[in-house]
Amino acid sequence: MALYLKKTISKKLLKKVSFPQKADIIRATFCVDKNNDIYQFKTTNYNKELETALQKAFEAYPISKLITTTPDTSVKYGLLIIHKKGSKPKFNCSNVVSEEKNASITKCNTYKQYPDQRRCFSNELRNHFSCTINNELLPNKNADYINIKYKITSSGKLKRNFKDKSEVYNNEIDRIFNLFEPSITPGSIDNQNISTTDKFVINLLDQSDITCSINQIGDASQNNNIYNPLQKQFNSDFKQNSKPSSENEISLFFRNNLPSDVFTKNNLNDLNDKLLIYFSIDSKNNINTIKTNARSKSVNENVVEVFKKIPVEKLNLPEDHHPLNSYTLQVLSYENEQTIVKTSSNLLFTRIPIYKNCEQATNLTEGRKCFSSGISNHINKNFNSALIKNIGLSPGRKRIYCMFTIYPEGTINDIKIQAPHPALKAEAYRCISKLPKMSYGGVHNGKKVKIRFSLPITLIIPEPQQKQIYEPKTSYMNRNNF
């Protein structure tokens, strides 16, 4: 594998590798679907260009050479791929690929793919939490959502993995976790049990489809780990807004043009039950940035190929059409234990906030780049580097994690900072709070919405006589995905 990567990826691109803090190795992880296609490929490298090249290289490599046994769809594979020797990175791959299994319960073992088992377990835990929490004990009763971090020990015990300032709230989380009835099989790597950590989010803004609502103490008749209110709510919203149909013109087009093997290779099930296309349309009505959520490479290619043949005017664009809209179109649906063509009659869309002076962006890629550059330039210009000299930080890479919300009117609110030093935390808060008001706030299906953003700032503390370097990067999350 190392020789293959050396031939496939240039030394110039390899030099762009970005190692995690205090690490001198890069690991890759991936899953394999029932067609032996690699999906959910990730590495611990931070450089996007190298990440893309590595993903393409792995997808093109024969799976039989990478995994010598029969591939297992229920595990996540991992291996070392890059090692830093001195200051030079080199391809240095593991001889054996490791196999990681999720912590699981019996019900979730019916799903054969790693991400589905993980999602099933998380959904069961979130549903149990929603049905059991006493909302009077929440530390912040005005919060939009609560974020719960948990740990599964190597013996299968469910534990809280955070400590809140409120001991009463800590005890309530412990009580809820102790009431989780299904026996948990711990996670493992190469058949050795391990402790694993994860988290889930409960949206407090919309509990309309949860029978055992979060403002009630759990009803035992509903706390049966079968009813899944979170997925049901998402499905209800998607169906209501996109109005998928097997009889519309786009469905007919896909049905007549998709290869028949798409219906056997798509990996859909009652949990992963939709194949979606994501795309944008620029100011000249050209479709671009097309991708799907297909796990199979061949299915992805077939669906995209057919989609590209559909004229833009046939897509039933919303009145609020904009070159910075990101659209979602359902193509396939898993119903009654079979996959059918059932496309959206209405396109769903999300529009990111528009940064000051980015109003003239002609496509989504340009708009995102302008937004990211605007925030990065603001941080670089306003961050007070002089304070670094006085707080005794050792040389090396330091990270500051910023979270903030852009409200519909474009204002910045709900700022939260995590930093390795109080002075850095205060300075990052000051910089974020001075971000200019956005020209436009976020939009979701025609409605103005709040959007939560994550901004990791990498600060390289130099050796003496060198200059401080900032590497702010932005990513955004629509609050409807929480």
C-alpha positions in Angstrom: 0.0 0.0 0.0 2.8 2.4 0.8 4.5 1.8 -2.6 1.1 2.4 -4.3 0.6 5.7 -2.5 4.1 6.9 -3.3 3.4 6.3 -7.0 -0.1 7.9 -6.8 0.5 11.0 -4.7 3.3 13.4 -5.4 5.9 14.4 -2.8 4.8 18.0 -3.2 1.3 17.1 -2.2 2.5 14.9 0.7 4.4 17.8 2.1 1.1 19.6 2.7 0.1 17.1 5.3 -1.2 18.6 8.5 -0.7 16.4 11.6 -2.8 16.5 14.7 -1.4 18.3 17.7 1.4 16.3 19.3 1.1 13.6 16.8 3.6 12.3 14.2 1.3 9.8 12.4 -1.7 10.0 10.1 -4.3 7.2 10.3 -7.1 6.4 7.8 -10.4 4.8 8.6 -13.2 3.6 6.2 -16.2 1.3 5.9 -17.0 -1.2 3.2 -20.5 -1.7 1.8 -22.1 -4.9 0.6 -20.6 -4.3 -2.9 -17.1 -4.0 -1.5 -17.0 -0.3 -2.2 -15.2 2.0 0.3 -17.2 4.8 1.8 -16.9 7.2 4.8 -13.2 7.5 4.2 -11.5 9.8 6.7 -8.0 10.5 7.9 -6.5 12.5 10.8 -4.9 14.8 8.3 -6.3 18.4 8.1 -5.2 19.3 4.6 -8.2 19.1 2.3 -6.3 18.7 -1.0 -4.3 15.8 0.3 -7.4 14.3 1.9 -9.2 14.3 -1.4 -6.2 12.7 -3.2 -6.0 10.0 -0.5 -9.7 9.1 -0.7 -9.5 8.7 -4.5 -6.4 6.6 -4.1 -8.0 4.2 -1.6 -11.2 4.0 -3.7 -9.1 2.9 -6.7 -7.0 0.3 -4.8 -8.2 -3.3 -5.1 -10.1 -4.1 -1.9 -8.7 -7.7 -1.9 -5.2 -6.3 -1.5 -6.2 -4.0 1.3 -8.3 -6.5 3.3 -7.1 -10.0 3.0 -10.2 -11.6 4.5 -13.8 -11.3 3.4 -14.8 -7.6 4.0 -17.1 -7.1 7.0 -19.7 -4.4 6.5 -20.3 -4.1 10.3 -16.8 -2.9 11.1 -14.8 0.3 10.6 -11.3 -0.4 9.2 -8.2 1.5 10.1 -4.5 1.7 9.4 -1.5 3.9 9.7 -0.7 5.6 6.3 1.8 8.5 7.0 4.6 8.8 9.5 6.7 11.9 10.3 10.4 11.1 10.5 12.2 14.2 11.8 10.4 16.9 9.9 9.7 14.9 6.7 6.4 13.0 6.2 6.6 9.6 4.5 4.1 6.9 3.5 4.5 4.1 6.0 1.4 1.9 6.0 0.3 -0.8 8.5 0.8 -4.4 7.4 -2.5 -5.4 8.8 -5.8 -3.3 8.8 -7.5 -3.1 12.2 -11.2 -3.8 12.7 -13.3 -1.6 15.0 -16.8 -2.6 16.1 -19.5 -0.3 17.6 -20.8 -0.7 21.1 -24.2 -2.2 20.4 -27.5 -3.7 21.7 -29.3 -6.7 20.3 -31.9 -4.7 18.4 -29.2 -2.8 16.4 -27.4 -6.0 15.3 -30.2 -6.4 12.6 -28.4 -3.7 10.7 -25.4 -5.0 8.8 -23.5 -1.8 8.2 -21.3 0.1 10.7 -22.8 3.5 10.5 -26.4 2.1 10.7 -25.5 0.2 13.9 -24.0 3.3 15.4 -27.0 5.4 14.4 -29.4 2.8 15.7 -27.7 2.8 19.1 -27.6 6.6 19.3 -31.3 6.8 18.4 -32.2 4.3 21.1 -30.2 6.2 23.6 -31.6 9.6 22.6 -35.2 8.3 22.7 -34.7 6.8 26.1 -33.2 10.1 27.3 -36.1 12.1 25.9 -38.6 9.9 27.6 -36.9 9.9 30.9 -35.4 13.4 31.6 -37.0 15.6 34.2 -36.8 19.0 32.5 -37.0 20.8 35.8 -33.5 19.7 36.5 -32.0 21.2 33.2 -29.3 23.8 34.1 -30.4 26.1 31.4 -34.2 26.0 30.8 -33.9 28.5 27.9 -31.5 26.4 25.9 -32.4 25.4 22.3 -30.7 22.0 22.6 -28.7 19.9 25.1 -25.5 18.1 24.2 -24.8 14.8 26.0 -21.4 13.2 26.0 -21.3 9.6 27.1 -18.9 6.6 27.5 -19.4 2.9 27.1 -16.8 1.1 29.2 -14.9 -2.0 28.1 -17.3 -4.0 30.3 -20.4 -2.5 28.6 -21.4 0.1 31.3 -23.1 3.4 30.1 -21.5 6.4 31.8 -21.7 10.1 31.7 -18.6 11.6 30.0 -18.8 15.2 31.2 -19.2 17.2 34.4 -21.7 20.0 34.6 -21.5 22.8 37.2 -24.8 21.6 38.5 -24.4 18.4 40.6 -28.2 17.9 40.5 -28.0 17.8 36.7 -25.1 15.3 36.8 -27.1 13.1 39.1 -30.1 13.2 36.8 -28.0 12.1 33.8 -26.6 9.3 35.9 -30.1 8.3 36.9 -31.2 8.2 33.2 -28.3 6.2 32.0 -28.8 3.7 34.9 -32.3 3.1 33.7 -31.2 2.2 30.1 -32.4 -1.4 30.1 -30.9 -3.2 27.0 -27.6 -5.0 27.7 -24.7 -3.3 25.9 -22.0 -5.1 24.1 -18.9 -2.9 24.3 -17.0 -1.7 21.3 -13.8 -3.6 20.2 -10.7 -3.3 18.1 -9.5 -6.6 16.7 -11.8 -8.5 19.1 -10.4 -6.8 22.2 -13.0 -4.9 24.2 -12.4 -1.1 24.5 -14.0 1.9 26.1 -15.6 4.2 23.5 -17.0 7.7 23.7 -19.7 9.5 21.7 -22.4 12.1 22.1 -25.9 12.9 21.0 -28.0 16.1 20.8 -31.6 16.7 21.9 -33.4 19.5 20.1 -35.6 21.3 22.7 -37.2 23.6 20.1 -39.5 21.1 18.4 -40.8 18.1 20.4 -44.1 18.0 18.5 -43.6 14.4 17.3 -42.2 12.9 20.5 -44.9 11.0 22.4 -43.0 11.0 25.7 -42.2 14.7 25.4 -39.2 16.2 27.1 -41.4 18.3 29.3 -42.8 15.2 30.9 -41.3 12.7 33.3 -40.9 9.4 31.4 -44.0 7.4 30.7 -43.2 3.7 31.2 -45.6 2.7 28.4 -43.6 4.7 25.9 -40.1 3.9 27.2 -39.9 0.7 25.2 -36.9 1.5 22.8 -39.0 0.7 19.8 -40.6 4.1 18.9 -38.0 6.4 17.3 -39.4 10.0 17.5 -36.3 11.7 16.2 -36.2 9.8 12.9 -40.0 10.0 12.6 -39.9 13.8 13.0 -37.2 14.1 10.2 -39.1 11.8 7.9 -42.3 13.8 8.6 -40.7 17.1 7.8 -39.0 15.8 4.7 -42.2 14.3 3.3 -44.2 17.4 4.1 -41.9 19.8 2.4 -40.5 17.8 -0.5 -43.7 15.9 -1.3 -41.9 12.8 -2.8 -43.9 10.9 -5.5 -43.4 7.9 -7.7 -45.5 9.4 -10.4 -44.0 12.8 -11.1 -42.0 13.5 -14.2 -38.6 13.3 -12.6 -39.4 9.9 -11.1 -40.4 8.6 -14.5 -37.1 9.9 -16.0 -35.0 8.1 -13.3 -37.0 4.9 -13.6 -36.5 4.8 -17.4 -32.8 5.6 -17.2 -31.2 4.1 -14.1 -29.4 0.8 -14.5 -31.3 -2.1 -12.8 -28.4 -3.0 -10.5 -28.8 0.3 -8.7 -31.8 -1.2 -7.0 -29.7 -4.1 -5.6 -26.5 -2.2 -4.8 -27.9 0.9 -3.0 -27.5 -0.2 0.6 -30.8 1.3 1.7 -32.8 0.0 4.7 -35.4 1.2 7.1 -32.9 3.4 8.9 -30.8 4.6 6.0 -34.0 4.9 3.9 -33.4 7.6 1.3 -30.9 8.2 -1.5 -30.5 12.0 -1.9 -28.7 14.3 -4.3 -27.2 17.5 -3.1 -26.4 20.2 -5.7 -26.4 24.0 -6.4 -27.4 26.1 -9.4 -25.3 29.1 -10.3 -26.4 32.5 -11.6 -26.3 31.2 -15.2 -28.5 28.2 -14.3 -25.7 25.7 -14.5 -26.0 22.7 -12.1 -22.8 22.2 -10.1 -21.3 20.8 -6.8 -23.3 17.6 -7.3 -22.9 14.8 -4.7 -25.1 12.1 -3.2 -25.3 10.2 0.1 -24.8 6.9 -1.7 -22.4 4.5 0.0 -21.6 2.6 -3.3 -19.3 4.4 -5.7 -21.1 2.8 -8.7 -24.5 3.8 -7.5 -23.3 7.4 -6.9 -21.9 7.6 -10.5 -25.1 6.1 -12.0 -27.5 8.4 -10.2 -25.4 11.5 -10.9 -25.0 10.6 -14.6 -28.8 10.4 -15.0 -29.4 13.5 -12.9 -27.1 15.6 -15.2 -29.4 14.8 -18.2 -32.4 16.5 -16.5 -33.0 20.1 -17.8 -32.9 22.7 -15.0 -36.4 23.9 -15.8 -37.8 20.5 -15.0 -36.6 20.6 -11.4 -39.4 22.8 -10.1 -37.1 25.5 -8.6 -38.5 27.4 -5.6 -39.5 31.0 -5.9 -36.6 31.8 -3.6 -34.1 30.5 -6.1 -30.6 31.9 -5.4 -27.1 30.9 -6.6 -26.0 30.3 -3.0 -28.8 27.8 -2.3 -27.8 24.2 -1.6 -30.6 21.9 -2.9 -31.7 18.4 -1.8 -33.6 16.1 -4.1 -34.7 12.6 -3.1 -34.3 9.9 -5.8 -34.8 6.5 -4.1 -36.8 5.5 -1.1 -36.8 2.2 0.9 -40.4 1.2 1.6 -42.0 -2.1 2.4 -38.6 -3.9 2.3 -37.8 -2.7 -1.3 -36.2 0.2 -3.0 -38.3 2.3 -5.4 -37.8 5.5 -7.4 -39.7 8.2 -5.5 -38.3 11.7 -6.2 -39.1 15.0 -4.6 -41.8 17.1 -6.2 -40.4 20.2 -4.4 -36.7 20.9 -3.9 -35.5 21.4 -0.3 -32.8 24.0 0.1 -30.6 25.8 2.6 -28.7 29.1 2.1 -25.8 30.0 4.3 -25.6 33.6 5.7 -24.0 36.0 3.3 -20.9 37.8 4.6 -20.4 41.5 4.1 -19.3 42.3 0.5 -20.1 38.7 -0.7 -23.5 39.6 -2.2 -22.2 39.3 -5.8 -21.0 35.6 -5.5 -22.3 33.8 -8.6 -22.3 30.2 -7.2 -22.3 28.3 -3.9 -18.5 27.5 -4.0 -17.7 31.1 -4.5 -20.1 32.2 -1.7 -18.7 29.7 0.8 -15.1 30.8 0.0 -16.0 34.4 0.4 -17.7 33.7 3.7 -14.8 31.7 5.0 -12.2 34.3 3.8 -14.1 37.1 5.4 -14.1 35.5 8.8 -10.5 34.3 8.5 -9.4 37.8 7.5 -11.3 39.3 10.4 -9.6 37.0 12.9 -6.1 37.6 11.5 -6.7 41.4 11.5 -8.2 41.7 14.9 -6.6 38.9 17.1 -4.2 40.6 19.5 -1.0 38.6 19.0 0.9 40.7 21.6 -0.8 38.9 24.5 0.8 35.6 23.4 4.2 36.8 24.6 3.0 37.3 28.2 1.1 34.1 29.0 3.9 31.5 28.8 2.7 29.2 26.1 5.2 26.7 24.9 6.1 26.6 21.2 3.8 24.4 19.0 0.3 24.2 17.6 -2.5 25.4 19.8 -6.2 25.2 19.0 -9.1 27.5 20.0 -12.6 26.2 19.4 -15.3 28.8 18.8 -19.0 28.2 18.4 -21.5 31.0 17.6 -24.9 31.5 16.1 -25.8 33.8 13.2 -29.4 34.9 13.7 -31.9 35.5 10.9 -31.2 39.2 10.9 -27.5 38.5 10.5 -26.3 39.3 14.1 -23.8 37.2 16.0 -24.9 35.6 19.3 -24.5 32.6 21.6 -20.7 32.7 21.5 -18.9 29.8 23.2 -15.1 29.4 23.3 -12.8 26.6 24.4 -9.1 27.5 24.6 -5.9 26.3 26.3 -5.5 29.6 28.2 -8.0 32.0 29.7 -6.4 34.9 27.9 -6.8 33.2 24.5 -10.4 32.4 25.4 -11.1 36.1 26.2 -9.4 37.3 23.1 -11.2 34.8 20.8 -14.5 35.9 22.3 -13.7 39.5 21.7 -12.8 38.8 18.1 -15.9 36.8 17.4 -18.2 39.3 19.1 -16.8 42.0 16.7 -17.7 40.1 13.5 -19.7 42.4 11.2 -23.4 41.9 10.8 -24.1 39.5 7.9 -25.7 41.0 4.8 -28.3 38.3 5.0 -29.0 35.5 7.5 -29.5 31.8 6.8 -32.5 30.5 5.0 -34.0 27.0 5.2 -36.8 26.1 2.8 -37.8 29.7 2.4 -37.8 30.5 6.1 -35.2 32.6 7.8 -33.4 30.5 10.5 -30.6 30.6 13.0 -27.5 28.7 11.9 -24.8 27.4 14.3 -21.2 27.8 13.2 -18.0 26.1 14.3 -14.7 28.0 13.9 -11.5 26.1 15.0 -8.6 28.5 15.1 -5.1 27.0 14.9 -2.5 29.2 16.5 1.1 28.2 15.9 3.3 29.5 18.7 6.7 29.9 17.1 10.2 29.4 18.4 11.9 32.8 19.2 12.4 35.2 16.2 9.5 33.6 14.2 6.2 35.1 13.5 2.8 33.9 14.9 0.7 32.0 12.3 -3.1 31.7 12.3 -5.0 29.1 10.4 -8.7 29.8 11.1 -11.1 27.4 9.4 -14.9 27.5 9.4 -17.6 25.0 9.1 -21.3 25.5 9.5 -24.2 23.4 10.8 -27.9 24.3 10.2 -29.7 24.1 13.5 -32.3 21.9 11.9 -29.7 19.1 11.8 -29.1 19.2 15.5 
